[in-house]
């Protein structure tokens, strides 16, 4: 008997209810764990951004400009993720957001037609990589971005730039691509600047792929 609602349950029904309650408690605990991980990850990335002072920051205004751009990029990705955390964020949309923020036209870039959704685990760091890559471009006319997903997620970026490679401070970008990708996402990243072209390849584990994930209910 359930006194508060005046219903009687048989042993079988009561067992099902107890099982359902236990499942809901398990899911709630899982959500709490994932939320805690996301918060720690966000704070870690923000701390890393704030502590980074690039070689070309000669005064406080320069530092403020760099910090503002990086935080804005990271926040855009997090806002997009909040719309549907389970589904993730589409990589093409992230590229478009960075190009638009830099005053460049998305229709000048070459992107795959097939969508790739990144999981909440990967979105923030990949957003910072895209922000730094776009910051090294003059325009999007010669930008080609490719991706595929099989045993791993592979992202390729190739763009022409009009500046001498020796004058480009790629320290923060290289740090993210070659270190953060490895230690935070268990992936691999390679960055090359040669003969007027900037190329970047990122390989992520399948756990960073949210393509095909069920929508948030």
N, C-alpha and C positions, 0 to 999 in steps of 0.2 A: 504493500500500500504506500502511495505517495500522499501524505496528509495534506500538503500544501495545495494539491490540485485535485484530490479526491479520486485518483486513478489507481487501479490495481494492476500490477505487472506480474506476469508469470516468470519463472526462473529463466526461461530462454530470452524473454524480452529484457529482463533486468541485466542478463549477461551481455546482451548487445549494447545496452546503454552504457554499462561500465566500460566495455571495449571502446565505444565511441568517445567517451570522456577521456580515457587514457590516450587515445590517438590525438585528440585535440590538445591535451597537455603536452604531448611529445612535439607536435607541430609548433605550439607556442614557444616551447623551450628552444626549438631549432631556429625560429624567427628571432628570438632574443639573441641567440649566439651569432647569427648572421648580421643582425643590426649592430651588435657590439664590434664585430670585425670590421664592418664598413666604417663605423665612427673612428676606430683606431687607425684605419687606413687613411681616411680623409685627414685626420689630424697629423699623421706622419708626413703625408705629401705636403700639406700646408707648411709645416715646420721646415721641410727641406727647401721649399720655394723661398720662404722668408730668410733663411740663413744663407742662401746662395747670393754671392756678389760677383757679377761677371767682370772680366778684365776691362771692358769698355765702359763701366760705370765710374765716371770720374767725379760725380757729385750726387747729392741726395735726390735731385730731380731725375737724373738718369736711373737711379735705383728705383725710385717710385714708379717710373714709366714701365720698367721691366717687370716689377712686382705686380703692378696693376694688370698688365696684359696676361701674365701667367695665371694669376688668380681668377681673372675673368674667364679665361679658357676653361680652367678646371671647374668653375662654378656652372658654366653653360652645360658641360657634360653631366654634372650631378643633377641639374634641373631636368635635363632630358631623361635621365635615368629614373627620376622620381615618377614620371608619367606611367611607367610600367617596369618596375625593377626586375621582374621575372623574365620579361622579353628582352631586356637589354637596350642598347642604343645602336642604331644602324651606322656603320662606318662611313658610308657615303654622305650621310647627313652631317656627320662630325666634320668631314673634310669641307663640305659646303659652308658650315658655320664659320670655320676658321678663315676661309677665303673671303667671305662676306665681311667678317670683322676687320680684315686687312684691306678692304676696298677692292678686291679682285673679283672677277666674274667666274662663276662656277661653270658656265657653259663653254668656257675656253679650255677646261681641263678634260682629260680622258679618264673615265672611270668605268669599271665593269657594270653590266646591267644587273647581274645577280646580286641581291643584297647580302650583306654580312652583318649580323648583330653581335656585338661584343657584350660579354657578361659584365655585371656590376664590378667584378673583381678587376677587370682590365680597363674599363672606360676612362678612369681618371688619368692613369699614366699614359695611355695612348693619346688622350686629348692633349697632354703637355707635349708629347712628341710632335703631333701635328702642328701645334702652335709654333714650336721652334722651327720646324721645317718650313712652314709658310713664311716665317719671319726672315728666312734666308733667300727668299725669292723676290724677283722684281715684278713678275706678273705670272699668270697661270697659263700662258699660251703654250708652253712646252711641258706642262705638267702631266705625267701619266702615273696613275695609281692603280695597282692591281692587287687582287687578293684571291685566295682559294682556300678551301677547307676539305681536308681528307683525314690523314692521320694527325695532322696539326693544322693550325691556322697560320697562313703565311701572308704577310702584307709587304708589298713592294712599292717604293716611292722613287720616282725619277723626275728631276726638274732641272732646267737650265737656269743659271743665274749670271748676272753681268758683272760681278765683283771678283777681284782677285782672291783666290782661296786663302792666301796667307793673311788677308785682312779680316777674315771672318772668324769671330769668336764662337766656336762651336762647342765650347767646354760644357755648358749645361746640357745641351742636346746630346753630346756624346756620353755624358754621365747617365742620362736617362736611358738611352738606347743600349749602352753596353753594360750598365750596372743595375739600374732599377728594374729593367725588363727581366734580368736574370734572377735577381734576389727577391723581387716582389712577386713576379709572375711565373718563375721557373721557366722562362723562355730564353731566346737568344736574339741579339740585335747586332747589326753591322752597319756602320756609317762610313761612307766614302765621299770625298770631295776631290774631283780630278777632271782636268781638261774642260772646265766650264760646266760640269754636270755634278749634281748632288744626288747620290743614290743612298737609299736606306732600305734594309730588309729586316723585318721583324718576324720571328717564328714563335708562336705561342702554343701552349698545350691546349688540347681539345676542351678542357674545362673553361677556357676563356671564350668559347663559341656558344652564343645563346641563340643562334639561328634555329628556327623551328621550335623554340620553347613555347609552351602554352601561354596564352595571354593571362593577365592578372584577372582573377574572378572577383 
